[in-house]
Amino acid sequence: MTFVVVVCGIGWAALAVVPIVMAGERAAVIARVPGATPVRTRRRFRWQGGPVGRVVAGLARRRRQRATDQRMLGELPGLLDLLGVAIGAGATPRAALDTAARWGPELTGAYLRQVSVQTDLGGSFAESIGRLRETAPLLGPVAEILLTSTQLGAPAGAALARLSDETRSTLHRAAEARARTLPVKLLFPLVFLVLPAFGLLTVVPAILSALQRL
């Protein structure tokens, strides 16, 4: 028990001391430079090539891509609803896309604005929206619906409504999956932080007081 207490104490002391030491080093550097003022900067680690650097860069790139995809998927139902309302009000697919690009969510609206800009510069709507499937694969079904409606005159409102319902179902299932993994993620802080702290605050004082009475 004493060994566990010592290890936990050393670990917590290290966590408390490291920020203080780093702040002291920065203050010492600033003190040696006349007229310098402290500037808060984020510490960045530069990886010097090699397999480790490539692996870390690949992992970071995939993590950013997953975050972007999750954000885009979360914005998609609102974008589909906006497109459906515009088309239901009598707008053409091009006009509905311009409306969604202007008033839609930030990330997905930015991709639609690229289509509007390309079309305004003289490109055909079919080619511009076809590129959207390559630059943003998650918006591929939206592009396919608008392209089909433009070329064949098929009504797009019902298809957009179905896609919106499917996207909301996908988001609901993903939220349920994340909720099921929450207990597993809570095991680490429970085992390595909460339980040792509980032992230090309750068990250790009782043991020390019993030893002092011997």
C-alpha positions in Angstrom: 0.0 0.0 0.0 2.9 2.3 0.9 4.4 1.7 -2.6 1.2 2.6 -4.3 0.9 5.8 -2.3 4.5 6.8 -3.1 4.0 6.1 -6.8 0.8 8.1 -7.0 2.4 10.9 -5.1 5.4 11.0 -7.4 3.1 11.0 -10.5 0.9 13.8 -9.2 4.0 15.8 -8.1 5.4 15.5 -11.6 2.2 16.6 -13.2 2.1 19.7 -10.9 5.9 20.5 -11.3 6.3 20.2 -15.1 4.1 23.3 -16.0 5.8 25.3 -13.3 9.3 24.4 -14.6 8.3 25.2 -18.2 6.9 28.6 -17.1 10.1 29.3 -15.2 12.2 28.5 -18.3 10.1 30.9 -20.4 10.3 33.6 -17.8 14.1 33.2 -17.7 14.4 33.6 -21.4 12.2 36.6 -21.5 14.1 38.2 -18.6 17.4 38.0 -20.6 15.9 39.8 -23.6 15.6 43.6 -23.0 12.1 44.9 -23.6 10.6 41.5 -24.3 7.1 40.7 -23.3 5.7 37.3 -22.7 3.7 35.9 -25.6 1.6 32.8 -25.3 2.4 30.3 -28.0 1.3 26.8 -28.6 4.2 24.3 -28.3 4.6 22.4 -31.5 6.7 19.3 -32.1 8.5 19.0 -35.4 9.1 15.5 -36.5 12.2 15.1 -38.6 11.1 12.9 -41.4 11.6 9.1 -41.2 9.0 6.4 -40.7 7.9 7.8 -37.3 7.3 11.2 -38.8 5.3 9.8 -41.7 3.2 7.6 -39.5 2.4 10.5 -37.1 1.6 12.8 -40.0 -0.6 10.2 -41.5 -2.5 9.6 -38.3 -2.9 13.4 -37.7 -4.2 13.8 -41.3 -6.7 11.0 -40.9 -7.9 12.4 -37.6 -8.5 15.8 -39.2 -10.3 14.1 -42.1 -12.5 12.2 -39.7 -13.3 15.4 -37.8 -14.2 17.2 -41.0 -16.4 14.3 -42.2 -18.2 14.2 -38.9 -18.8 17.9 -39.0 -20.1 17.8 -42.6 -22.3 14.8 -41.7 -23.8 16.8 -38.8 -24.5 19.8 -41.1 -26.0 17.7 -43.9 -29.6 17.3 -42.6 -30.0 21.1 -42.3 -28.6 21.6 -45.7 -30.9 19.1 -47.2 -33.9 20.7 -45.5 -32.9 24.1 -46.9 -32.6 22.7 -50.4 -35.9 20.9 -50.1 -37.7 24.1 -49.0 -36.1 26.1 -51.8 -37.2 23.5 -54.4 -40.6 23.2 -52.9 -41.0 27.0 -53.2 -40.4 26.7 -57.0 -36.7 27.3 -57.3 -34.6 25.5 -59.9 -31.8 23.2 -58.7 -29.3 25.9 -59.5 -31.2 28.6 -57.6 -31.8 26.2 -54.7 -28.0 25.5 -54.6 -27.3 29.2 -54.6 -29.7 29.7 -51.7 -28.2 26.9 -49.7 -24.7 28.2 -50.4 -25.6 31.5 -49.0 -27.8 30.6 -46.0 -26.7 27.0 -45.4 -24.2 25.7 -42.7 -20.7 26.9 -42.8 -18.7 23.9 -44.1 -21.2 22.4 -46.5 -22.2 25.9 -47.7 -18.6 26.6 -48.6 -18.5 23.6 -51.0 -21.7 24.7 -52.6 -20.3 28.2 -53.0 -17.5 26.8 -55.0 -20.0 25.3 -57.4 -21.8 28.7 -57.7 -18.5 30.5 -58.3 -17.5 28.0 -61.0 -20.9 28.3 -62.7 -20.8 32.1 -62.5 -17.4 32.1 -64.2 -18.8 30.3 -67.2 -18.7 26.6 -66.4 -21.8 24.4 -66.9 -23.8 23.6 -63.8 -23.6 19.8 -64.6 -19.7 19.9 -64.7 -19.4 22.1 -61.6 -21.7 19.9 -59.5 -20.0 16.8 -60.9 -16.7 18.0 -59.4 -18.5 18.4 -56.1 -18.7 14.6 -55.9 -14.9 14.4 -56.1 -14.0 17.2 -53.7 -16.6 16.3 -51.1 -17.7 12.6 -51.3 -20.3 13.0 -48.5 -22.1 15.6 -50.7 -22.1 13.1 -53.6 -25.7 12.0 -53.1 -26.8 15.7 -52.9 -25.0 16.4 -56.1 -26.5 13.4 -57.8 -30.0 14.4 -56.9 -29.6 18.0 -58.2 -27.8 16.8 -61.3 -30.6 14.3 -62.1 -33.2 16.9 -61.5 -31.4 19.3 -63.9 -30.8 16.8 -66.7 -34.1 14.8 -66.6 -36.5 17.2 -64.9 -37.2 14.7 -62.1 -38.6 16.2 -58.9 -35.9 16.5 -56.3 -37.9 17.4 -53.2 -38.9 13.8 -52.3 -35.4 12.5 -52.9 -33.9 15.2 -50.7 -36.4 14.5 -47.9 -35.5 10.7 -48.0 -31.8 11.5 -47.9 -32.4 13.8 -45.0 -34.2 11.1 -43.1 -31.5 8.6 -43.8 -28.8 11.0 -42.7 -30.6 11.7 -39.4 -30.9 7.9 -38.8 -27.2 7.5 -39.5 -26.4 10.3 -37.0 -28.7 8.7 -34.4 -27.0 5.3 -34.7 -23.6 6.9 -34.5 -24.6 8.8 -31.3 -25.9 5.5 -29.8 -22.6 3.8 -30.7 -20.6 6.6 -29.0 -22.8 6.4 -25.9 -22.1 2.6 -25.6 -18.4 3.2 -25.6 -18.5 5.8 -22.9 -18.3 3.4 -19.9 -15.1 1.9 -21.4 -13.5 5.3 -21.8 -14.4 6.1 -18.2 -12.4 3.1 -16.9 -9.0 4.8 -17.2 -9.8 7.9 -15.0 -11.8 5.7 -12.6 -9.0 3.2 -12.0 -5.9 5.4 -12.2 -7.3 8.7 -10.8 -10.5 8.4 -8.8 -9.7 5.2 -6.9 -6.1 6.2 -5.9 -7.4 9.6 -4.8 -10.2 7.9 -2.8 -7.5 5.6 -1.2 -5.3 8.6 -0.3 -8.1 10.5 1.3 -9.8 7.7 3.2 -7.7 4.6 3.6 -4.3 6.1 4.1 -5.2 8.5 6.9 -6.9 5.6 8.8 -3.8 3.4 8.4 -1.4 6.2 9.5 -3.5 7.0 12.6 -3.6 3.2 13.5 0.1 3.0 13.1 0.7 6.0 15.3 -1.4 4.5 18.1 0.8 1.3 18.1 
